[in-house]
């Protein structure tokens, strides 16, 4: 029904303005299947301090230790300095090993056409690509109850990768369920895309 609207703050003798409400026309989209976005998991090592923070802590430790060593040396106990040096060398090696793997992470991406897995360990980076149509998730549990150890694997025709190595056992089970569900959705999306391409041809 058309509506009559009278402008305010104007002379009533002016002609009235009619405003007609028009309903939007619905144009259905073309039948097509868009590629689904990849499901991605980024798993990082649980580290309370990063490499820069470790360097700052180590520098502070070196300064304090040498200050105490020099203080003892002033009073004639100079043999303290070699032990301070050995202690700092041992702590430095431990900090180096810890900081070298503080930034390790694992990235898993499941798409309709490919599964991408990346492992970063120190200075080494490994990449794998698997076919979601022939890949599946395996869960292995060893031990009993509280001492049980859970391991999650992604298996393909020629590849078997361990996933979630930086997670606790309970989180690994959750990861296995999530990746398994993503694989099911990826296979369904791949079938839809294949059917759409066949219809288009």
Backbone as ProteinMPNN parsed JSONL, in Angstrom:
{"seq_chain_A": "XXXXXXXXXXXXXXXXXXXXXXXXXXXXXXXXXXXXXXXXXXXXXXXXXXXXXXXXXXXXXXXXXXXXXXXXXXXXXXXXXXXXXXXXXXXXXXXXXXXXXXXXXXXXXXXXXXXXXXXXXXXXXXXXXXXXXXXXXXXXXXXXXXXXXXXXXXXXXXXXXXXXXXXXXXXXXXXXXXXXXXXXXXXXXXXXXXXXXXXXX", "coords_chain_A": {"N_chain_A": [[0.847, -1.19, 0.0], [0.623, 2.195, -0.861], [2.177, 4.894, 0.893], [1.454, 8.054, 2.419], [3.312, 10.834, 2.968], [3.896, 13.717, 4.807], [5.846, 16.548, 4.66], [7.541, 18.018, 7.341], [7.667, 21.224, 9.088], [7.102, 22.846, 6.959], [5.104, 24.731, 4.669], [1.617, 24.1, 4.882], [0.217, 24.288, 2.603], [1.653, 23.387, 0.522], [2.162, 20.938, -2.026], [1.536, 17.505, -1.276], [3.914, 14.897, -0.739], [4.304, 11.834, -2.173], [5.41, 8.714, -1.195], [6.505, 5.699, -2.304], [6.784, 2.453, -1.272], [9.003, 0.055, -2.298], [9.407, -3.341, -2.824], [12.342, -5.285, -2.459], [13.828, -6.97, -5.21], [14.333, -10.358, -5.495], [17.087, -12.044, -6.548], [18.104, -15.105, -7.316], [21.202, -16.714, -6.543], [23.642, -18.093, -8.825], [23.882, -21.637, -9.356], [26.462, -23.031, -7.816], [29.517, -24.336, -6.416], [31.483, -23.202, -3.951], [34.942, -23.223, -3.055], [35.736, -24.634, 0.067], [37.01, -23.12, 3.093], [40.183, -23.778, 4.549], [40.612, -25.864, 7.415], [42.482, -25.044, 10.152], [45.107, -25.727, 12.406], [47.251, -24.503, 14.83], [49.864, -25.35, 16.714], [51.782, -24.688, 19.435], [54.827, -24.931, 21.308], [54.694, -25.187, 24.823], [55.973, -22.68, 26.389], [57.286, -20.684, 28.904], [58.914, -18.508, 28.605], [60.334, -16.566, 26.017], [62.901, -16.568, 23.376], [64.22, -13.996, 23.462], [63.594, -13.108, 26.044], [64.863, -15.081, 27.521], [67.529, -14.528, 26.868], [67.811, -12.036, 28.084], [67.449, -12.713, 30.795], [69.635, -14.43, 31.136], [71.797, -12.682, 30.672], [71.47, -10.963, 32.865], [71.914, -12.795, 34.931], [74.596, -13.458, 34.449], [75.85, -10.977, 34.951], [75.266, -10.556, 37.688], [76.442, -12.842, 38.871], [79.181, -12.569, 38.202], [79.66, -10.222, 39.531], [79.447, -10.999, 42.239], [81.55, -12.855, 42.206], [83.791, -11.222, 41.673], [83.678, -9.678, 43.945], [84.36, -11.523, 45.963], [86.922, -12.093, 45.036], [88.261, -9.733, 45.514], [88.668, -9.839, 48.23], [90.589, -11.742, 48.35], [89.778, -14.298, 47.718], [90.115, -15.53, 45.103], [89.77, -17.912, 43.728], [87.148, -18.367, 43.445], [86.198, -17.245, 41.108], [86.831, -18.951, 38.79], [85.012, -21.08, 39.261], [82.622, -19.729, 39.121], [82.665, -19.069, 36.437], [82.519, -21.662, 35.255], [80.01, -22.429, 36.167], [78.344, -20.565, 34.867], [78.817, -21.267, 32.228], [77.635, -23.812, 32.11], [74.963, -23.142, 32.71], [74.497, -21.462, 30.546], [74.612, -23.26, 28.362], [72.373, -24.829, 28.934], [70.335, -22.88, 28.727], [70.633, -22.216, 26.051], [69.902, -24.59, 24.729], [67.247, -24.738, 25.548], [66.18, -22.298, 24.569], [66.545, -22.671, 21.86], [64.543, -24.363, 21.041], [62.306, -23.077, 21.858], [60.612, -21.713, 20.177], [59.398, -23.65, 18.665], [56.875, -25.161, 16.625], [53.791, -26.559, 15.373], [51.904, -27.004, 12.518], [48.784, -27.61, 11.085], [46.732, -28.057, 8.35], [43.675, -28.592, 6.874], [42.184, -29.088, 3.869], [39.755, -29.347, 1.158], [41.16, -30.556, -0.952], [43.767, -31.14, -0.158], [45.975, -32.04, 2.542], [47.955, -30.239, 4.641], [50.892, -30.349, 6.487], [53.137, -29.056, 8.814], [56.18, -29.087, 10.525], [58.163, -27.444, 12.801], [61.236, -27.471, 14.173], [63.57, -26.19, 16.068], [66.132, -25.171, 14.021], [65.244, -26.562, 11.883], [62.832, -27.329, 9.41], [60.032, -29.081, 8.414], [57.9, -30.252, 5.859], [54.838, -31.681, 4.817], [52.499, -33.123, 2.537], [49.335, -34.479, 2.142], [46.774, -36.624, 0.809], [43.43, -36.004, 1.448], [41.417, -37.823, 0.869], [42.358, -40.397, 1.135], [43.489, -40.532, 3.584], [43.697, -40.932, 7.152], [42.922, -40.707, 10.686], [44.725, -41.955, 13.437], [44.686, -43.24, 16.712], [46.719, -44.034, 19.352], [47.096, -45.699, 22.378], [49.024, -46.272, 25.202], [49.888, -48.028, 28.132], [48.293, -47.823, 31.414], [45.405, -46.37, 32.686], [46.139, -43.727, 34.741], [48.806, -43.63, 34.03], [48.699, -43.737, 31.344], [49.619, -43.25, 27.98], [48.995, -41.225, 25.29], [48.99, -41.111, 21.797], [48.763, -39.49, 18.692], [48.239, -40.032, 15.278], [48.546, -39.206, 11.824], [47.741, -40.894, 9.081], [48.69, -41.959, 5.853], [48.874, -43.33, 2.485], [51.686, -43.791, 2.172], [52.807, -42.493, 4.278], [53.183, -41.66, 7.712], [52.432, -39.611, 10.24], [53.15, -38.127, 13.345], [51.02, -36.254, 15.386], [50.301, -33.3, 17.335], [52.34, -33.248, 19.312], [53.182, -31.433, 21.189], [51.15, -31.22, 22.984], [49.062, -32.032, 25.838], [47.829, -35.294, 26.916], [44.988, -35.381, 27.031], [44.263, -33.18, 25.473], [45.267, -34.064, 23.079], [43.515, -36.101, 22.358], [41.234, -34.576, 21.87], [42.169, -33.074, 19.715], [42.48, -35.14, 17.838], [39.793, -35.888, 17.379], [38.811, -33.5, 16.284], [40.346, -33.179, 13.909], [39.629, -35.508, 12.59], [36.895, -35.017, 12.138], [37.207, -32.791, 10.45], [38.391, -34.02, 8.242], [36.271, -35.62, 7.332], [34.445, -33.631, 6.555], [35.999, -32.43, 4.563], [36.175, -34.442, 2.628], [33.485, -34.588, 1.884], [33.106, -31.977, 0.817], [34.876, -32.155, -1.324], [33.59, -34.065, -2.926], [31.266, -32.639, -3.583], [32.341, -30.526, -5.077], [33.412, -31.996, -7.203], [31.074, -33.076, -8.342], [29.823, -30.702, -9.113], [31.589, -29.745, -11.06], [31.337, -31.753, -12.997], [28.66, -31.404, -13.762], [28.846, -28.867, -14.845], [30.435, -29.294, -17.059]], "CA_chain_A": [[0.0, 0.0, 0.0], [1.436, 3.429, -0.868], [2.08, 5.727, 2.082], [1.496, 9.496, 2.208], [4.196, 11.457, 3.946], [3.864, 15.176, 4.749], [7.075, 17.138, 5.159], [7.358, 18.898, 8.488], [8.262, 22.565, 9.042], [6.847, 23.464, 5.669], [3.754, 25.283, 4.524], [0.68, 23.013, 4.584], [-0.383, 24.445, 1.292], [2.479, 22.751, -0.491], [1.64, 19.619, -2.395], [2.053, 16.379, -0.511], [4.859, 14.027, -1.438], [3.987, 10.414, -2.03], [6.563, 7.81, -1.177], [6.073, 4.333, -2.551], [7.735, 1.431, -0.816], [9.212, -1.006, -3.28], [10.047, -4.526, -2.284], [13.53, -5.676, -3.239], [13.68, -8.118, -6.091], [15.269, -11.425, -5.114], [17.74, -12.727, -7.66], [18.822, -16.258, -6.767], [22.577, -16.864, -7.051], [23.828, -19.263, -9.688], [24.23, -22.877, -8.677], [27.897, -23.294, -7.876], [30.103, -24.779, -5.15], [32.71, -22.459, -3.678], [35.877, -24.028, -2.259], [35.669, -24.38, 1.502], [38.247, -22.665, 3.701], [40.906, -24.854, 5.23], [40.631, -25.913, 8.874], [43.898, -24.9, 10.499], [45.509, -25.83, 13.809], [48.614, -24.048, 15.101], [50.199, -25.883, 18.03], [53.09, -24.196, 19.839], [55.382, -25.497, 22.535], [54.329, -24.418, 26.016], [57.189, -22.071, 26.937], [56.977, -19.498, 29.703], [59.799, -17.407, 28.204], [60.824, -16.63, 24.651], [64.364, -16.441, 23.243], [64.704, -12.692, 23.937], [63.501, -13.079, 27.498], [65.935, -15.93, 28.044], [68.792, -13.8, 26.729], [67.849, -10.995, 29.12], [67.661, -13.372, 32.088], [71.011, -14.937, 31.191], [72.703, -11.54, 30.835], [71.363, -10.53, 34.259], [72.571, -13.802, 35.758], [76.048, -13.309, 34.271], [76.297, -9.766, 35.639], [75.203, -10.748, 39.141], [77.419, -13.866, 39.278], [80.536, -12.004, 38.141], [79.79, -9.217, 40.595], [79.779, -11.719, 43.464], [82.884, -13.426, 42.069], [84.784, -10.154, 41.841], [83.677, -9.282, 45.359], [85.182, -12.486, 46.703], [88.319, -11.973, 44.592], [88.852, -8.56, 46.171], [89.088, -10.254, 49.571], [91.595, -12.778, 48.241], [89.217, -15.595, 47.324], [90.037, -15.452, 43.641], [89.403, -19.203, 43.17], [85.699, -18.392, 43.207], [85.921, -16.833, 39.729], [86.729, -20.077, 37.847], [83.775, -21.824, 39.48], [81.545, -18.896, 38.576], [82.7, -19.226, 34.981], [81.999, -22.986, 34.911], [78.56, -22.423, 36.41], [77.693, -19.795, 33.814], [78.886, -22.046, 30.989], [76.61, -24.852, 32.192], [73.651, -22.495, 32.591], [74.375, -20.971, 29.172], [74.276, -24.392, 27.487], [70.971, -25.187, 29.187], [69.493, -21.83, 28.156], [70.707, -22.302, 24.59], [69.072, -25.725, 24.291], [65.847, -24.39, 25.777], [65.78, -21.234, 23.646], [66.572, -23.158, 20.473], [63.273, -25.024, 20.758], [61.196, -22.327, 22.453], [59.708, -21.263, 19.119], [58.915, -24.781, 17.87], [55.426, -25.224, 16.474], [53.24, -27.54, 14.453], [50.766, -26.42, 11.802], [48.005, -28.597, 10.34], [45.668, -27.424, 7.565], [42.887, -29.58, 6.137], [41.385, -28.506, 2.797], [39.12, -30.42, 0.383], [42.04, -31.212, -1.916], [45.095, -31.462, 0.364], [46.281, -31.841, 3.96], [49.307, -29.693, 4.791], [51.434, -30.483, 7.836], [54.463, -28.447, 8.944], [56.828, -29.222, 11.817], [59.339, -26.587, 12.956], [62.013, -27.884, 15.33], [64.828, -25.471, 16.031], [66.432, -24.601, 12.705], [64.751, -27.475, 10.855], [61.427, -27.221, 9.053], [59.587, -30.206, 7.594], [56.568, -30.073, 5.273], [54.22, -32.85, 4.191], [51.193, -32.935, 1.91], [48.644, -35.75, 2.028], [45.469, -36.6, 0.163], [42.415, -36.273, 2.48], [40.533, -38.92, 0.49], [42.946, -41.688, 1.513], [44.184, -40.35, 4.861], [42.83, -41.116, 8.31], [43.531, -40.434, 11.988], [44.898, -43.109, 14.31], [44.984, -42.919, 18.111], [47.355, -45.15, 20.054], [47.183, -45.498, 23.826], [49.899, -47.25, 25.857], [49.853, -47.881, 29.572], [47.023, -48.019, 32.087], [44.753, -45.295, 33.434], [46.866, -42.476, 34.926], [50.074, -43.679, 33.314], [48.452, -43.994, 29.93], [50.245, -42.322, 27.04], [48.185, -41.13, 24.073], [49.688, -40.583, 20.628], [47.864, -39.296, 17.554], [48.949, -40.133, 14.005], [47.848, -39.006, 10.559], [48.287, -41.941, 8.217], [48.365, -41.981, 4.438], [49.374, -44.536, 1.81], [53.113, -43.998, 2.381], [53.264, -41.555, 5.297], [52.555, -41.716, 9.024], [52.952, -38.463, 10.972], [52.632, -37.929, 14.697], [50.461, -34.919, 15.546], [50.038, -32.855, 18.701], [53.402, -33.669, 20.227], [53.339, -30.425, 22.234], [49.918, -31.168, 23.765], [48.808, -33.064, 26.82], [47.089, -36.427, 26.363], [43.575, -35.044, 26.854], [44.157, -32.29, 24.32], [45.535, -34.856, 21.872], [42.269, -36.765, 21.986], [40.366, -33.552, 21.274], [42.729, -32.78, 18.395], [42.169, -36.254, 16.946], [38.384, -35.793, 16.991], [38.617, -32.334, 15.416], [40.925, -33.457, 12.597], [38.803, -36.536, 11.958], [35.715, -34.332, 11.62], [37.607, -31.965, 9.309], [38.599, -34.916, 7.093], [34.95, -36.003, 6.818], [33.908, -32.474, 5.82], [36.811, -32.215, 3.359], [35.761, -35.426, 1.617], [32.18, -34.167, 1.377], [33.295, -30.815, -0.05], [35.523, -32.6, -2.563], [32.567, -34.698, -3.765], [30.39, -31.588, -4.11], [33.068, -29.838, -6.135], [33.51, -32.889, -8.359], [29.762, -33.137, -8.983], [29.552, -29.42, -9.753], [32.392, -29.676, -12.282], [30.749, -32.648, -13.99], [27.452, -30.775, -14.276], [29.236, -27.705, -15.662], [30.972, -29.795, -18.337]], "C_chain_A": [[0.881, 1.237, 0.0], [1.175, 4.237, 0.386], [2.194, 7.195, 1.691], [2.296, 10.125, 3.325], [4.15, 12.957, 3.741], [5.135, 15.712, 5.355], [6.763, 18.098, 6.294], [8.07, 20.232, 8.255], [8.131, 23.196, 7.662], [5.397, 23.927, 5.617], [2.787, 24.162, 4.17], [0.036, 23.121, 3.218], [0.424, 23.798, 0.182], [1.917, 21.378, -0.828], [2.309, 18.52, -1.585], [2.917, 15.478, -1.391], [4.483, 12.586, -1.14], [5.266, 9.583, -2.145], [6.041, 6.391, -1.298], [7.179, 3.375, -2.107], [7.81, 0.319, -1.849], [9.942, -2.164, -2.62], [11.258, -4.916, -3.124], [13.264, -6.949, -4.038], [14.742, -9.141, -5.743], [15.775, -12.117, -6.368], [18.527, -13.905, -7.106], [20.205, -16.379, -7.357], [22.673, -18.078, -7.953], [24.245, -20.47, -8.873], [25.71, -23.159, -8.878], [28.362, -23.69, -6.495], [31.417, -24.046, -4.964], [33.629, -23.323, -2.846], [35.812, -23.646, -0.796], [37.03, -23.943, 2.03], [38.881, -23.806, 4.49], [40.756, -24.723, 6.74], [42.078, -25.979, 9.31], [44.081, -25.001, 12.004], [46.965, -25.408, 13.906], [48.939, -24.414, 16.545], [51.628, -25.456, 18.359], [53.525, -24.889, 21.125], [55.032, -24.585, 23.709], [55.595, -23.912, 26.696], [56.809, -20.799, 27.687], [57.818, -18.297, 29.3], [60.276, -17.642, 26.776], [62.333, -16.478, 24.576], [64.899, -15.107, 23.749], [64.664, -12.598, 25.455], [64.582, -13.947, 28.135], [67.289, -15.231, 27.967], [68.925, -12.724, 27.803], [68.103, -11.603, 30.497], [69.101, -13.867, 32.215], [72.009, -13.797, 31.371], [72.665, -11.012, 32.273], [72.07, -11.494, 35.197], [74.09, -13.703, 35.656], [76.569, -12.099, 35.045], [76.32, -9.958, 37.154], [76.27, -11.745, 39.605], [78.84, -13.316, 39.253], [80.725, -10.923, 39.191], [80.129, -9.881, 41.93], [81.179, -12.312, 43.385], [83.976, -12.385, 42.241], [84.838, -9.672, 43.283], [84.501, -10.228, 46.211], [86.651, -12.374, 46.315], [89.007, -10.788, 45.26], [89.378, -8.929, 47.556], [90.042, -11.442, 49.53], [91.07, -14.143, 47.845], [89.02, -15.618, 45.812], [89.653, -16.773, 42.998], [87.896, -19.325, 42.915], [85.387, -18.093, 41.749], [85.888, -17.999, 38.744], [85.447, -20.883, 38.015], [82.561, -21.038, 38.979], [81.489, -19.035, 37.06], [82.14, -20.568, 34.541], [80.479, -23.045, 35.094], [77.817, -21.692, 35.294], [77.738, -20.527, 32.475], [77.805, -23.126, 30.975], [75.211, -24.258, 32.033], [73.439, -21.981, 31.17], [74.016, -22.077, 28.196], [72.816, -24.796, 27.671], [70.026, -24.156, 28.588], [69.487, -21.893, 26.64], [69.824, -23.437, 24.069], [67.592, -25.417, 24.465], [65.375, -23.347, 24.762], [65.752, -21.672, 22.196], [65.256, -23.801, 20.08], [62.078, -24.282, 21.35], [60.171, -21.903, 21.411], [59.214, -22.406, 18.239], [57.388, -24.751, 17.767], [55.073, -26.263, 15.421], [51.988, -26.943, 13.821], [50.105, -27.485, 10.932], [46.87, -27.866, 9.648], [44.993, -28.491, 6.72], [41.988, -28.84, 5.157], [40.753, -29.637, 1.993], [40.064, -31.191, -0.524], [43.387, -31.641, -1.341], [45.123, -31.24, 1.871], [47.727, -31.386, 4.051], [49.724, -29.782, 6.252], [52.843, -29.911, 7.836], [54.947, -28.624, 10.372], [58.071, -28.336, 11.826], [60.012, -26.964, 14.268], [63.383, -27.226, 15.258], [65.046, -24.815, 14.686], [65.91, -25.468, 11.569], [63.25, -27.307, 10.67], [61.078, -28.35, 8.092], [58.154, -29.957, 7.131], [56.121, -31.395, 4.65], [52.876, -32.445, 3.606], [50.575, -34.311, 1.672], [47.292, -35.542, 1.356], [44.396, -36.907, 1.21], [41.501, -37.436, 2.143], [41.047, -40.271, 0.956], [43.718, -41.589, 2.826], [43.19, -40.499, 6.007], [43.641, -40.89, 9.58], [43.578, -41.717, 12.807], [45.287, -42.623, 15.704], [45.535, -44.166, 18.777], [47.494, -44.784, 21.528], [48.004, -46.625, 24.424], [49.88, -46.989, 27.359], [48.453, -48.067, 30.126], [46.626, -46.776, 32.863], [45.645, -44.062, 33.53], [48.197, -42.458, 34.185], [49.924, -43.886, 31.829], [49.033, -42.878, 29.074], [49.478, -42.37, 25.73], [49.02, -40.499, 22.971], [48.71, -40.56, 19.451], [48.695, -39.288, 16.28], [47.994, -39.82, 12.856], [48.495, -39.932, 9.538], [47.762, -41.799, 6.804], [48.919, -43.241, 3.809], [50.842, -44.827, 2.116], [53.677, -43.137, 3.502], [52.483, -41.771, 6.58], [53.2, -40.653, 9.902], [52.331, -38.419, 12.357], [52.215, -36.465, 14.86], [50.28, -34.595, 17.032], [51.09, -33.258, 19.705], [53.607, -32.687, 21.373], [52.103, -30.308, 23.131], [49.898, -32.252, 24.827], [47.906, -34.143, 26.222], [45.627, -36.091, 26.109], [43.367, -34.138, 25.647], [44.445, -33.028, 23.02], [44.283, -35.598, 21.41], [41.299, -35.794, 21.334], [40.851, -33.2, 19.872], [42.394, -33.885, 17.406], [40.717, -36.195, 16.476], [38.16, -34.633, 16.026], [39.161, -32.594, 14.009], [40.111, -34.521, 11.868], [37.528, -35.921, 11.394], [36.038, -33.457, 10.422], [37.844, -32.821, 8.065], [37.265, -35.34, 6.485], [34.339, -34.854, 6.015], [34.679, -32.224, 4.536], [36.427, -33.192, 2.264], [34.395, -35.052, 1.026], [32.282, -32.974, 0.451], [33.937, -31.208, -1.372], [34.512, -33.272, -3.49], [31.629, -33.661, -4.374], [31.072, -30.841, -5.249], [33.177, -30.701, -7.382], [32.176, -32.972, -9.099], [29.434, -31.837, -9.711], [30.346, -29.277, -11.056], [31.827, -30.574, -13.372], [29.471, -32.07, -14.582], [27.793, -29.604, -15.193], [29.737, -28.156, -17.024], [29.835, -30.353, -19.199]], "O_chain_A": [[1.812, 1.316, 0.801], [0.05, 4.256, 0.886], [2.924, 7.549, 0.765], [1.975, 9.955, 4.501], [4.343, 13.433, 2.622], [5.47, 15.35, 6.482], [5.827, 18.893, 6.209], [8.929, 20.368, 7.383], [8.975, 23.996, 7.259], [4.578, 23.537, 6.45], [3.066, 23.359, 3.28], [-0.602, 22.187, 2.734], [-0.043, 23.67, -0.95], [1.271, 20.74, 0.003], [3.492, 18.599, -1.255], [2.688, 15.323, -2.59], [4.362, 12.187, 0.018], [6.069, 9.743, -3.065], [5.232, 5.943, -0.486], [8.335, 3.485, -2.516], [6.799, -0.277, -2.219], [10.958, -1.982, -1.949], [11.207, -4.881, -4.354], [12.571, -7.863, -3.591], [15.929, -8.816, -5.702], [15.008, -12.693, -7.14], [19.555, -13.688, -6.464], [20.379, -16.17, -8.557], [21.86, -18.996, -7.847], [24.884, -20.34, -7.829], [26.148, -23.487, -9.981], [27.684, -23.414, -5.505], [32.359, -24.245, -5.731], [33.155, -24.088, -2.007], [35.831, -22.462, -0.457], [38.07, -24.333, 1.498], [38.193, -24.677, 5.022], [40.771, -23.618, 7.282], [42.82, -26.866, 8.889], [43.309, -24.434, 12.776], [47.812, -25.895, 13.157], [48.364, -23.86, 17.481], [52.569, -25.817, 17.653], [52.706, -25.363, 21.912], [55.072, -23.36, 23.591], [56.215, -24.627, 27.484], [56.095, -19.945, 27.16], [57.46, -17.166, 29.63], [60.581, -18.768, 26.382], [62.984, -16.28, 25.602], [65.94, -15.081, 24.407], [65.587, -12.073, 26.078], [65.148, -13.587, 29.167], [68.099, -15.329, 28.889], [70.002, -12.52, 28.362], [68.888, -11.065, 31.278], [69.715, -13.74, 33.274], [72.964, -13.927, 32.138], [73.702, -10.656, 32.833], [72.742, -11.077, 36.141], [74.793, -13.846, 36.656], [77.599, -12.179, 35.713], [77.278, -9.57, 37.821], [76.928, -11.517, 40.62], [79.619, -13.563, 40.174], [81.834, -10.729, 39.689], [80.987, -9.398, 42.667], [81.921, -12.284, 44.367], [84.986, -12.65, 42.893], [85.899, -9.302, 43.787], [85.254, -9.792, 47.082], [87.531, -12.538, 47.16], [90.205, -10.839, 45.538], [90.398, -8.405, 48.003], [90.282, -12.08, 50.555], [91.861, -15.067, 47.654], [87.897, -15.713, 45.317], [89.246, -16.785, 41.837], [87.436, -20.259, 42.258], [84.42, -18.623, 41.203], [84.981, -18.042, 37.913], [84.857, -21.322, 37.028], [81.597, -21.617, 38.478], [80.411, -19.109, 36.471], [81.378, -20.636, 33.576], [79.764, -23.634, 34.284], [76.775, -22.157, 34.831], [76.806, -20.421, 31.677], [77.139, -23.334, 29.961], [74.376, -24.803, 31.312], [72.328, -22.053, 30.645], [73.205, -21.865, 27.296], [72.11, -25.07, 26.701], [69.012, -24.526, 27.998], [68.458, -21.651, 26.009], [69.092, -23.269, 23.094], [66.774, -25.792, 23.625], [64.306, -23.49, 24.168], [65.014, -21.107, 21.389], [64.887, -23.787, 18.906], [60.961, -24.8, 21.346], [58.991, -21.751, 21.727], [58.663, -22.156, 17.167], [56.7, -24.361, 18.711], [55.927, -26.768, 14.692], [51.114, -26.435, 14.524], [50.765, -28.169, 10.15], [46.122, -27.132, 10.293], [45.642, -29.2, 5.952], [41.131, -28.057, 5.564], [41.174, -30.785, 2.13], [39.808, -32.353, -0.839], [44.09, -32.431, -1.97], [44.414, -30.39, 2.409], [48.628, -32.083, 3.584], [48.997, -29.345, 7.144], [53.651, -30.237, 6.967], [54.214, -28.345, 11.321], [58.933, -28.464, 10.956], [59.434, -26.799, 15.343], [64.247, -27.645, 14.488], [64.237, -23.994, 14.254], [66.116, -25.137, 10.401], [62.499, -27.164, 11.635], [61.751, -28.547, 7.08], [57.306, -29.512, 7.905], [56.911, -32.121, 4.046], [52.206, -31.544, 4.11], [51.199, -35.193, 1.082], [46.747, -34.439, 1.338], [44.438, -37.979, 1.814], [40.863, -37.989, 3.039], [40.26, -41.197, 1.153], [44.515, -42.471, 3.144], [41.999, -40.229, 5.853], [44.872, -40.88, 9.559], [42.604, -42.469, 12.866], [46.105, -41.716, 15.856], [44.901, -45.221, 18.77], [47.952, -43.694, 21.871], [47.721, -47.799, 24.187], [49.859, -45.836, 27.791], [47.531, -48.428, 29.394], [47.427, -46.208, 33.605], [45.892, -43.407, 32.518], [48.663, -41.401, 33.76], [50.895, -44.177, 31.131], [48.939, -41.701, 29.421], [49.329, -43.434, 25.13], [49.676, -39.479, 23.182], [47.935, -41.495, 19.251], [49.728, -38.621, 16.206], [46.803, -40.128, 12.911], [49.661, -39.763, 9.182], [46.578, -41.556, 6.575], [49.388, -44.133, 4.517], [51.211, -45.986, 2.301], [54.894, -43.055, 3.665], [51.28, -42.03, 6.552], [54.369, -40.769, 10.269], [51.132, -38.646, 12.52], [52.967, -35.554, 14.513], [50.129, -35.487, 17.867], [50.76, -33.579, 20.846], [54.144, -33.057, 22.417], [52.02, -29.393, 23.951], [50.611, -33.252, 24.737], [47.298, -33.948, 25.17], [45.079, -36.475, 25.076], [42.411, -34.308, 24.891], [43.923, -32.656, 21.969], [44.025, -35.707, 20.211], [40.622, -36.138, 20.365], [40.048, -33.047, 18.951], [42.058, -33.602, 16.256], [40.44, -36.428, 15.3], [37.407, -34.763, 15.061], [38.502, -32.264, 13.023], [39.927, -34.436, 10.653], [37.117, -36.266, 10.286], [35.249, -33.376, 9.481], [37.531, -32.394, 6.954], [37.135, -35.412, 5.263], [33.786, -35.066, 4.936], [34.088, -31.847, 3.524], [36.36, -32.816, 1.093], [34.175, -35.182, -0.179], [31.626, -32.942, -0.59], [33.59, -30.665, -2.42], [34.564, -33.078, -4.705], [31.238, -33.778, -5.535], [30.447, -30.558, -6.271], [33.049, -30.197, -8.498], [32.142, -32.942, -10.329], [28.841, -31.856, -10.79], [29.832, -28.747, -12.041], [31.833, -30.202, -14.545], [29.22, -32.227, -15.776], [27.115, -29.373, -16.194], [29.499, -27.488, -18.03], [30.077, -30.822, -20.311]]}, "name": "protein", "num_of_chains": 1, "seq": "XXXXXXXXXXXXXXXXXXXXXXXXXXXXXXXXXXXXXXXXXXXXXXXXXXXXXXXXXXXXXXXXXXXXXXXXXXXXXXXXXXXXXXXXXXXXXXXXXXXXXXXXXXXXXXXXXXXXXXXXXXXXXXXXXXXXXXXXXXXXXXXXXXXXXXXXXXXXXXXXXXXXXXXXXXXXXXXXXXXXXXXXXXXXXXXXXXXXXXXXX"}
